[in-house]
Amino acid sequence: MDIQGLIREYLENAIVMQFATCVDARPWVCSVCFAFDDKLNLFWFSEHNTRHSKEIAENPTVAGAVAQPHIIGKPVRGLQFSGVANELKDPDEIRRALSCNAQRYGVDPERISKMRCELESGSASYGVYRITPDVFVLYDTLHFPKSPRKQLIL
């Protein structure tokens, strides 16, 4: 089976990811709604004053998970990742992230245009962030009941 395709399908069927930051040996986990692109980069919006946004600026290494609802007795599936997070500053990267978000959530083009202007001018109280994963681990007893742990190194 195509592991990358299964990861993409898993991401398409999930809305929230959790990820952990760590500064001064004090980890922090947050939950955010996300979008992703064809390279499996993960995008979200956060206020600049949140703990995770501040910690990403200090230490961009993150790890996280994407969970879908599970029904007891059904096959277990889960997705974990690690990678590097950063706030996007380049206008082309901001546009790409906004496009991914608009497609995923059906955001009005006028709202996207307004957000793009705020983000590119630096007047927004929030930023658009990206995690560039270096590894995904898919745990999938549905497709791989005998050996459910599959790894995709990017």
PEHU-V58697 format. One record per pair of residues at least 12 apart in sequence whose ideal C-beta (glycine too) atoms are under 10 Angstrom apart, sorted by the first residue. I is the first residue (numbers start at 1). J is the second residue. D is the distance in whole Angstrom. If there is no record, write none. Layout:
I:J:D
I:J:D
//
This chain:
1:140:9
1:143:6
1:144:8
1:150:8
3:136:8
3:138:6
3:140:9
3:143:9
3:144:9
3:150:5
3:151:8
3:152:5
4:40:7
4:136:8
4:138:10
4:152:6
4:154:9
6:77:9
6:79:9
6:136:10
6:138:6
6:140:7
6:142:9
6:143:6
6:144:9
6:150:8
6:152:9
7:36:10
7:40:7
7:66:9
7:79:7
7:81:9
7:133:9
7:136:5
7:137:10
7:138:6
7:140:9
7:150:9
7:152:6
8:36:8
8:38:9
8:40:7
10:66:7
10:67:10
10:68:7
10:77:7
10:78:9
10:79:5
10:136:9
10:138:7
10:140:8
11:34:8
11:35:9
11:36:5
11:40:7
11:42:8
11:66:6
11:68:10
11:79:7
11:81:10
11:104:10
11:136:9
12:36:8
12:104:9
13:66:9
13:68:6
13:69:10
13:77:10
14:33:10
14:34:8
14:36:10
14:65:10
14:66:5
14:67:7
14:68:5
14:69:9
14:79:8
15:32:10
15:33:6
15:34:8
15:35:10
15:66:9
15:68:9
15:104:9
15:105:9
16:31:5
16:32:7
16:33:6
16:34:7
16:44:10
16:65:10
16:66:8
16:67:8
16:68:9
17:30:9
17:31:7
17:32:6
17:33:8
17:34:5
17:36:9
17:42:6
17:44:8
17:64:6
17:65:7
17:66:5
17:67:8
17:79:9
17:81:8
17:131:8
18:30:7
18:31:5
18:32:8
18:63:10
18:64:6
18:65:5
18:66:8
18:67:7
18:80:10
19:31:8
19:32:8
19:34:9
19:42:8
19:44:9
19:52:7
19:56:9
19:62:5
19:63:7
19:64:3
19:65:8
19:66:9
19:81:8
19:82:9
19:83:9
19:85:7
19:129:10
19:131:7
20:52:9
20:55:9
20:61:10
20:62:6
20:63:5
20:64:6
20:65:9
20:82:10
21:50:10
21:51:8
21:52:5
21:53:9
21:54:9
21:55:4
21:56:6
21:57:10
21:58:8
21:59:7
21:60:9
21:61:8
21:62:6
21:63:9
21:64:10
21:85:8
22:55:7
22:58:9
22:59:6
22:61:8
22:62:8
22:63:9
23:51:9
23:54:8
23:55:5
23:56:9
23:57:9
23:58:5
23:59:5
24:55:9
24:58:9
24:59:9
26:51:10
26:55:9
27:55:9
27:63:9
28:50:10
28:51:5
28:52:6
28:54:10
28:55:6
29:52:8
29:63:9
29:64:8
29:65:9
30:44:9
30:46:8
30:50:7
30:51:7
30:52:5
30:53:9
30:55:10
30:62:10
30:64:9
31:44:10
31:52:10
31:64:10
31:65:10
31:67:10
32:44:4
32:45:8
32:46:7
32:50:10
32:52:8
32:64:9
32:129:8
33:45:8
33:101:9
33:104:9
33:105:8
34:64:9
34:66:8
34:100:9
34:101:9
34:104:8
34:129:9
34:130:10
34:131:8
35:97:7
35:98:9
35:99:9
35:100:4
35:101:4
35:102:8
35:103:7
35:104:4
35:105:7
35:107:10
35:128:10
36:66:10
36:97:10
36:100:7
36:101:10
36:104:8
36:130:10
36:131:9
36:133:9
37:96:7
37:97:8
37:99:9
37:100:5
37:103:10
37:130:9
38:100:9
39:132:8
39:133:9
39:154:8
40:81:9
40:83:9
40:131:9
40:132:9
40:133:6
40:136:7
40:152:8
40:154:7
41:83:9
41:93:10
41:96:9
41:97:8
41:100:8
41:130:5
41:131:7
41:132:6
41:133:7
41:154:10
42:62:10
42:64:8
42:66:9
42:81:8
42:83:8
42:85:9
42:97:10
42:100:9
42:129:9
42:130:7
42:131:4
42:132:8
42:133:7
43:88:8
43:93:10
43:94:10
43:96:8
43:97:4
43:98:9
43:99:10
43:100:6
43:101:6
43:104:9
43:128:6
43:129:7
43:130:5
43:131:8
44:85:9
44:97:9
44:101:8
44:127:10
44:128:8
44:129:6
44:130:8
44:131:8
45:97:9
45:98:9
45:101:8
45:115:8
45:119:9
45:124:9
45:126:5
45:127:7
45:128:6
45:129:7
46:87:9
46:126:6
46:127:6
46:128:9
46:129:6
47:124:9
47:125:6
47:126:5
47:127:8
48:87:8
48:124:8
48:125:6
48:126:7
48:127:6
49:125:8
49:126:9
50:126:9
50:127:10
52:85:8
52:129:9
53:85:9
53:87:7
53:126:9
53:127:7
53:129:7
55:85:9
56:84:9
56:85:5
56:86:7
56:87:7
56:127:9
56:129:7
56:131:9
57:85:10
57:86:9
57:87:7
57:127:10
59:84:10
59:85:9
60:83:9
60:84:5
60:85:5
60:86:6
60:87:10
60:129:10
60:131:9
60:132:9
61:82:8
61:83:8
61:84:6
61:85:8
61:134:10
62:81:9
62:82:7
62:83:6
62:84:7
62:85:5
62:86:10
62:129:10
62:131:6
62:132:10
62:133:9
63:80:7
63:81:7
63:82:4
63:83:8
63:131:10
63:133:10
63:135:9
64:79:9
64:80:7
64:81:6
64:82:8
64:83:8
64:85:9
64:131:7
64:133:9
65:78:7
65:79:7
65:80:5
65:81:7
65:137:9
65:139:10
66:78:8
66:79:4
66:80:8
66:81:8
66:136:9
66:138:10
67:79:8
67:80:10
74:141:9
74:142:8
75:140:7
75:141:4
75:142:4
75:143:8
75:144:10
75:145:7
75:148:9
76:139:7
76:140:8
76:141:5
76:142:8
76:145:10
76:148:7
77:138:8
77:139:7
77:140:5
77:141:7
77:142:6
77:143:8
77:144:10
77:148:8
78:137:8
78:138:8
78:139:5
78:140:8
78:141:10
78:148:9
78:149:10
79:136:6
79:137:7
79:138:6
79:139:8
79:140:9
79:152:10
80:133:10
80:135:9
80:136:7
80:137:5
80:138:8
80:139:8
80:149:10
80:151:10
81:131:7
81:133:5
81:134:8
81:135:6
81:136:5
81:137:7
81:138:10
81:152:9
81:154:9
82:131:9
82:133:7
82:134:6
82:135:5
82:136:9
82:137:9
83:130:9
83:131:5
83:132:5
83:133:4
83:134:5
83:135:8
83:136:9
83:154:8
84:130:9
84:131:7
84:132:5
84:133:8
84:134:7
85:129:6
85:130:7
85:131:5
85:132:8
85:133:10
86:127:9
86:129:7
86:130:6
86:131:8
86:132:8
87:119:10
87:126:10
87:127:4
87:128:7
87:129:5
87:130:8
88:119:8
88:127:7
88:128:5
88:129:7
88:130:6
89:119:9
89:120:9
89:122:9
89:127:9
89:128:10
90:120:9
91:116:8
91:119:8
91:120:5
93:128:8
93:130:7
94:115:9
94:116:6
94:119:5
94:120:6
94:127:9
94:128:6
94:130:10
95:112:9
95:116:6
95:119:9
95:120:9
95:128:10
96:128:10
96:130:9
97:115:10
97:116:10
97:119:9
97:128:5
97:129:8
97:130:6
98:111:10
98:112:5
98:113:9
98:115:6
98:116:6
98:119:8
98:128:7
99:112:8
99:116:10
100:128:10
100:130:10
101:115:9
101:128:8
102:115:9
115:128:8
116:128:9
132:154:8
133:152:9
133:153:10
133:154:6
134:152:10
134:153:7
134:154:6
135:151:6
135:152:7
135:153:5
135:154:7
136:150:9
136:151:7
136:152:5
136:153:8
136:154:7
137:149:7
137:150:7
137:151:5
137:152:8
137:153:10
138:150:5
138:151:8
138:152:7
//
